[in-house]
Amino acid sequence: MTLISGVLVARLLQPDGRGVFAAVQLWPVIFAALAWLGANYSLAVRVAKEPKDILPLARLAVALAILSSGVFMAVAWVILPWLLPPHQESILQMSRLYLIIFLPINVLLAYLQALDQGAGRLGPFNTVRHVLSIVYVFIILGFWLADVHDVAWFAGALLTANFFTLLVRIHLTSWSCLLPDFNPMRLASVIKQGAPYLASSAVYLAKDNVERLLLLFLLGTTQLGWYVIAFTAAGLHTTVTKSVNFLILSRSGALNSEYAARDSARIFRIMSVVSAALSVTMMAILPLLIPIMFGMAFQQAVMPAIVLVAAQYFSGQGAIIDEGLRAQSRPTIGLAAGLVSMAVFAGGAFWLAPAHGILGVAIASVGGQITYCLFLAIYLRSRFQTQLLPSAVDLHFIRQNLDNALTKVLRILPTRS
């Protein structure tokens, strides 16, 4: 679904329009994630320990979402003109409108999804994840048929998909969860527990968005559009890693530190092999995939996309360790890793971007993500004496599961009598 919508949006908007669309979303997404206050992790950890408390925690989440959204919307509205390039009035107006609709929806949805993730309710969790992509794709297909090229319509489509997703999520729990619980003691407790996660989340947001911010200010919306497509194409295969990461929080949250570290290390080893195989495959097909899928207007995105595959690999591997540590209430390790990696990226990008454009930014991104992954791997290895290099047992596990998957596929294929 992400691939289909990404292709259609890129072809309809072309590089400059795609860059404007990314710029419109950039700061609302950042402010929304900051408005989570780290409480999404606090709520997830609490419900992982006491799954029966999901409904009372949902009501607390609604109250916190109302309070947090109001504050962050007001702050963002005032300072947004200083956070965008000058003389971009149309981007500013669209970004402000997107902000006031998207931010409260996103904050509440993030809280409720965190409760499902922490409780291990993977059915509702995955259902809600699918709804957003499906609704958005169908709206974009309508735009394709109607030949729509206005960025504002695409922003409206994404807002509509987010709102519909929130309605589905509320329905899957109980509409009674909309009755907010403004208990000041409980709210203060959740905010206090989430504070360390807020600090680390701010660093992750900066790490994940500094590339686009740098491109927007230094190179303009057209190169930003190329970069967005390069990043999207380079990460098409990372669905596997991201899906695994969603499970780590609830797994690690239910274990003590020693067992959680071993579990994260084992997943790290297995995924290092699986992700490497997928990454090499993606590097081979991207030169054909991008022009065919996104159009020749995005040919400039091919080489940066190939480089960004490596960045995505190390980012995904580092995130496996990071999520396990967060579940064990150790978010400051990931915070430190993010700060160091961001410093490496920023230095490399400012040096390479003027001469090499988005390719230089992509190379700097690889350096930053390698730093991030190594920092976390060294910490886990030294603190818990875990093994992080794949062993023969890990390779046997992967081969066994591939064989089982192939057997299941062959069983459901039609056979000749």
Disulfide bonds with the S-S distance in Angstrom:
none
